[in-house]
Amino acid sequence: MSAKLNRIFSRLRIAANLAFNAKPETLAEASRLLKMESIPTFRERHDALFDYLSAKANRSGFELYNKNLMWQDEPDFWEIWKDSPYFQRQRPDRKFVLWSMACNTRNIPGDTAECGVLDGASSYLICSARDGAGPSEHHVFDSFEGLSPPQSEDQPSSDLAFHWAAGDLSVPLEETMGKLSRFDNIRYYKGWIPNRFPEVAERSFAFVHVDVDLYQPTKDALAFFYPRLVPGGILLCDDYGYHTCPGARRAFDEFAATTPERQVVHLPTGQGFITKRAGNAAQG
């Protein structure tokens, strides 16, 4: 009992010390939070808290998502994502974009592929999105030994960006296969890009996800898969808009400039994509 009382008095002393020594703006903020807690209706309380947090985020150079965006309540996506081994481990906004695009190709004949799979989160969503859409295979290409050595094109110019090193992002093949074990249409190609691409040279593709971070493997992946992308197919680059991956953006921009599409659509999630025009037939 004595120990419990000592803990209570200790906490009271700490609270009193904070109150007496707090800055006026700190007390004003505490008062505002207490007032929000007393707002009777859920919607008004939610709106007040959102406005409060948005103002704090903006002062520090950040921004909250709009609370009325429907993707945050999309039942088909969240049912899949919450049931996956990746829930709450990766940002859902970028995964929603990928899932939505993969869904958009459900009625387009062709296989799917991913270059740079890590532990399989994106492949999980690609396969889930196209489940039941017809016979197709999903082809996964990765060294499973991490990144290859970055080149000069891969050096970030931003002071805020970290620098990749050879071997970063290494995940064992067995771990990835375990997380994707529910799907029986996945084919794995362990090796450095583009060494194993010839094994699917006769296939055509409706959706290709490139997530290899660096200039040369991005360039090699685009050069191989774009000619095999069917009209209406989507080629999505995960790293396009990141200061940490300037090489990936350079490779995609250079390649897109040689295609009828000409330009990459840059998304605020950091992804970039092109949709192959109808009539721009796949080449062997």
N, C-alpha and C positions, 0 to 999 in steps of 0.2 A: 504493500500500500504506500509506504514511504517513497519507494522508487518511482511509482506512478505519479504521485504528487510532485516530486522533483521534476519529472519530465513536463508536467503541465505548467508549472511555474517557469521552467526554462523557456518554454514556447511563448508564454505570456511576456516574459522579459524581452525576447527577441522581437515580438510583434510591437511592443511598446517602443523599443529602440528604433525600429523602422518608422513608426508613426511620428515620433518626435523629431527624427533627423531627416525625414524625407523632404525632398524638394517640393515646392508648391505644385509643379506640373505633374509630379508623381501622385500626389494626393488627389489632384483634379482628375487624373486618369482612373484612379481607383474608385472615385465617386461616380464617374461615368459608367464604369463596369457594373457597379452595384445598382445603379438606376436601370441599366439594361436588364438585369436579372429580375427586376420587378415588373417589367412590361408583361401585361396579362396574356396577349395572344401570341401563338407560336410564330406566325408569319411576321408580325411587327418586331418581335424579338430577334428573329432571324435576320430581317432587313437591317436592323440597327447594328447588330454584330458584324454583318457583312460590310456596312459602311465604315465602321470603326476599324476593322482589319484592313480594308482597302486603303484607307488614309495612311495607316502605319506602313503598309507595304510600299505605297507610292513614295513616301518620304525617303525610303531606303533604296529606291530604284527598282522595286519589284512590282508585280501586278497580279491580282487574284483573277481567277477565271470568273466570267460572268455567271451569276448564279442561276440564270434562266436558260442556259444551254441544254438542249434536249439530249445530247449525247451522254450526259452524265446520268441519265435515267433510261438509257436504251436497254430494254430488258434482254433482247437476244444477245447483245454483246456481254452484258454483265453476268448473265447466266453461264456463259462460257468462261469468262475471265476469272470469276470467283471460284469456279470449279477447277481451275488450272493450278499447277504447282508454282506459278509465278505471281499469283495475286498478292498485292501489297509489297512486292519486291521490285517492281518496275513501274514507270509512269504510265498510267492508263491512256492518256490523251494520244500519244504516239501509237500505242497499240490499237486504239480504236480506229485511227486513220488507216493503218495497215489492214485491219480486219474488214473495214468498210470497202476498201479497194479490192480486196480478195473476193468479197461477196459480189462486187460489181462484175467480176469475170466469171461468175458461176455458169452462165449460159454461153460462154465462149469455149469452143473446143480447144484442147491443148493441155499440156502438163504445167506444173508450177515448179519454181526452183528458188533456192536461197543460197547466196554466196556469203559466208560468214554467219554461222548459226549460233555460236556461243553455246548456251545451254538449252536452246530450243524454243524460247518464248514466242518468237515471231513465226516459226514453222508450226507451232501448236495452233496459232490463230489462223494461219493460212489453211491448214488442213481442216480445221473446224469450220471455217467459212465456206469451204467448197465441199463439205461432206454431203454426199447424196446428189451431187451435181452431175454425176456421170463418171464413167471410168477415166481415171487419169492417175498419174504418179507425181509425187513430190520429190525433187532431187535436191539433196543437201551437199554443199561443197564447203569444206573447212579443213585447215591443217590440223585442228585440234591440238596445236602446239603454240597457239597464240599468234601474234602479228609477226610478219616478216620485218626485216630491218627498215625503218622509215628512211626515205630519201629526202633530198633538199626540198622537193615540192610539198613535203609533209610538215615542214617546220612552221608552227603558228606565228603569226605576226602580233597577236593580241597578248598583252602582258598577263591577262587573266587565265589564259589557256595553259593546260599542262601539256607536256610533250610525251608522245608515245615512245615506247622502247620495244625492241624485238622481244617476243615472248609474252607481251602483255595480252590479257584477255584469253589466256589459255584455259580450256575446259576439257577434261577427258571425254573421248568419244562415248565411253560407257555411261557416263553421267547423262549426256544428252539423249542417248538412246533410251535410257530408263525413263526419263521424263516424257518422252514421245512414244512410249510403248503402246499406247492405246490405238495408234494409227498403224495400219498394216500396208499402207501404200507409199511409205517413205523409203527412198534409196539413198544410202550414204556413200560419199566419195571422199575418203580421207586423203589429203595431200595438198600441196601448195598450188594455188591458182596460178596458171590455168592448166596444169598438167593433166587433170582428169576430165576436162571438158570434152575431149574427143569421144568419150564413151556415150555422150548423149547428142552427138552431132546430127543424128537423124530424127531427133524429136522436135516438135514445135511446142511453143509455150504461150500460155494465156496470161500468166502473172510471174514476174521475176523480182525478187527482193535482193538488193545488193547492200551489204552491211559489212564492208571490209576495211573501212576507215582510211585507207591509204591510197595514194595516187595510182601506182602501177597495177595492183590487183583490181581496183575499180575500173581502170581503163581496159584491162584484159577481159573482165566480166561483161562490160558493155559491148565490146567489139564482138564477143562470141554470141551473146544472147539476143541482142537487138535484131540481127538478121533472121533469127528463129522465132521472133515474137509475132504472133498472128495479128492481123488487123483488129483493132479494138483492144488489144492486149496492153497491159500496164507494166512499166518498168519503174520501180520505186527505189530510190536511194535513201537509206536511213540517215546517212551522215552529211547530207548535202549542205545544210545550213549551220554547221558547227565550227566555231573558231578552232577547235581541237583537230579538225579534219579538213584543212584547206586543200590537201591533195585530192580528196574525194570530190570536192566541188569543182576543182580545176579539170579533173578528168571528165566529169559529167558535162560541164559546159563545153569543153573542147569537142567531145563526141557529139553532143546534141547539135552543135553548129554544122555538122556534116550530114544531118538527117533532114527530111522534109518538115519535121516538127520544129526544128531550129532552136527552140528555147526550152528550158526546164521550168516547170511550175514550182515555185518555191513556197513552201507552206510555213506558217509561223511555228510549227512544231519542230522545225529543223530538217524536215524531210523534203525531198524534191522528186518530181516524177514527170514522165512523159507517157502519153497514150498514143500508141501507134495508129496512124491514120488509116481509115478504111481505103482499100485500093493500093496501099503500100505493102505489097505482098511479101511474105517471108521468103528468105533466100536460104539455100542450103549451104 
